[in-house]
């Protein structure tokens, strides 16, 4: 998965979390937004999501 794809999916999750809070999607104790935020956290920890890792690979190749 490319970095841009991960970032766009994180954006989708954040928009959905805000929508769920504002429009009261049937969620018991805000379970849906919490799940979205946890998924965003794990996507951010993905090795391809960090720009530093990508930059280090480019430096090692030269």
N, C-alpha and C positions, 0 to 999 in steps of 0.2 A: 504494500500500500504506500502511496506517495504521501509526502508531508502535507501537501495541499488538500488531499482527500481527508486526512485525519483532522485537519483544522476545520474543514467544512462540516464534517460530521459532528465535531464538538460545538460548532455554531448552531447546528440544527438541534442538538440536545439542549443547549442553553435556551434557545427560543421556545422549545417545547416545555421546558421546566417553568419558564416565566408564564407561558400561556396556561399551564395547569394550575398555577397559583392564582392568577388573576380571574380566570373563568371557572374555577372550581370544578375541574374534571373530577369525576368520582374517585377520589383518592382518600383512603383512610389514613389520617394523620400525616398527610403530605408525603406519602410513600413514592408517588411518581416523580416529583421533583428531586427527592433525595436519591432515587435510583439514577436519574439523569446526571446529577452532580458526581456521584460515585463513578459512573461510566466515563464521564469527562476526565476525572482524575486518572483513571487507569489508561485512557487513551493518551493523555499527556505524558505518561511514563513510558510509552512505547518507544523503543530505540530509534525508530525513524522519525518520531515527532520532535526530537530535540535537534535544533540546528547545529549545536556544537559537535555532535557525533558526526554529522554529515561533513562538517568543515574539517574535522580531524582526518577523516578518510581521504579527503581531497589533498590534504597536506602530506599524508603518508605516500600517496601515489607519485608525487613529484620528486 
